[in-house]
Amino acid sequence: MRRPADDDNALAWQSDALCAQTDPEAFFPEKGGSTRDAKRICSSCEVRAECLEYALQNDERFGIWGGLSERERRKLKRRAS
C-alpha cells in the first residue's frame, strides 16, 4: 500500500519521459498509422518500464505507452492472466 506522500510522486516519472519532449501525435497515430517513430523513442527512454506499468494499471486504450501499442498491451495482459 502506498503512503500519501508516494501518491504525490506517482507520476513523477513522466517528467523524465522522452515523449514529453516530442510531438504527442507520434504516440497517438490515426488508425493504421505508423507507430515506428514512437516505439523508437520509447526504446531509449529510461522510464519505459514505469510508463508501461502505468498504462497497464490504468487500462490505457489509446496510444503507444512503454513502447507497446494498444494491441500489444492487450496481448501482454492476456498472457499475464
C-alpha positions in Angstrom: 0.0 0.0 0.0 1.3 3.4 -0.9 1.7 6.2 1.6 0.0 9.6 0.7 3.4 11.1 0.0 4.1 8.4 -2.6 0.8 9.3 -4.3 2.0 12.8 -4.9 5.0 11.4 -6.8 3.2 8.5 -8.5 3.6 10.3 -11.9 6.9 11.9 -11.3 8.4 9.6 -13.9 6.5 11.5 -16.6 8.9 14.5 -16.3 11.8 12.2 -17.4 9.9 10.6 -20.3 11.3 11.3 -23.7 7.8 11.6 -25.2 7.3 14.7 -23.0 9.8 16.4 -25.3 8.4 15.0 -28.5 5.3 15.7 -30.7 2.5 13.8 -29.0 0.9 12.9 -32.3 3.6 10.4 -32.9 2.3 8.5 -29.8 -1.3 8.7 -30.8 -1.4 7.9 -34.5 -4.5 7.6 -36.5 -5.9 4.1 -37.0 -3.5 2.3 -39.4 -0.8 5.0 -38.9 2.8 4.2 -38.2 4.0 3.6 -34.6 7.6 3.2 -35.7 8.8 6.7 -34.5 7.1 6.4 -31.2 8.5 3.0 -30.5 12.0 4.1 -31.5 11.8 6.9 -28.9 10.4 4.6 -26.3 13.3 2.1 -26.9 15.8 4.5 -25.5 13.6 6.0 -22.7 14.8 5.5 -19.2 11.3 5.4 -17.8 9.8 3.0 -20.3 9.0 0.3 -17.6 7.2 2.9 -15.4 5.2 4.1 -18.5 4.2 0.6 -19.4 3.2 -0.2 -15.9 1.1 2.9 -15.7 -0.7 2.1 -18.9 -1.4 -1.5 -17.8 -2.7 -0.4 -14.4 -4.9 2.4 -15.8 -6.1 0.4 -18.8 -4.9 3.0 -21.3 -6.6 2.0 -24.5 -5.1 4.5 -26.9 -1.6 5.4 -28.0 1.9 4.0 -27.5 2.8 3.5 -23.8 6.1 1.9 -22.7 6.9 1.0 -26.3 3.7 -1.0 -26.9 0.6 -0.4 -28.9 -2.9 -0.9 -27.6 -3.0 -4.4 -29.3 0.4 -5.3 -27.8 -0.7 -4.3 -24.4 -3.9 -6.3 -24.6 -1.9 -9.4 -25.6 0.5 -8.8 -22.7 -2.4 -8.6 -20.3 -4.0 -11.8 -21.6 -0.7 -13.7 -21.3 -0.3 -12.4 -17.7 -3.8 -13.6 -16.6 
